[in-house]
Amino acid sequence: MYARRYSTSVSIPATAREVFALVDDHARLASHMSQRSWAMGGGSMAIEADSGQGKIVGSRLRLHGVVFGLRLSVEETVVERTPPFRKVWETTGEPRLMVVGRYRMGFEIEESGPASRLTVFIDYDLPSARARRWLGVLLGGWYARWCTERMANDAARLISMSSARNPT
């Protein structure tokens, strides 16, 4: 359905339920988007959720802000949620983004003994606007990698920090 795909996997020393509880919080999972960074051109995106908070199928999320001086926005809908193993959301309508167009994103968790393997993925198309399409060709893969790595590695870091504060 989508032309391109990227995924990142990490091993996390926690149960699937613990990992799912952390990454099911969309504001926490996508926190890298709300922080100013060089990868965001010094800008950031605000994250808004409906009353379902992204935790039920059909729940809607909206990200909007200024990146590299351009106003960007995207609306997403949760299309699949199977605790504690999988969650998927996809764009609704035509996103106004720089290097990716419509996308389907999510995570899968596979428990293996005392640890779990978290895989964050994005299936995406290039932007439909010609002016941004060439940016997508040049930078879409880099952005997909940066985004999935940030989500997966941030989850691993947060679980590790939580375990260090609450040793069993």
Buried (B, 14 or more C-beta within 10 A) or exposed (E): EBEBEBBBBBEBBBBBBBBBBBBBBBBBBBBBBBEEBEBBBEBBBEBEBBEBBBBEBEBBBBBBBBBEEEEBBBBBBBBEBEEBBBBBBBBBEEBBBBBBBBBBBBBBBBBEEEBBBBBBBBBBBBBEBEEBBEBBEEBBBEBBBBBBBBBBBBBBEBBEEEBEEEEE
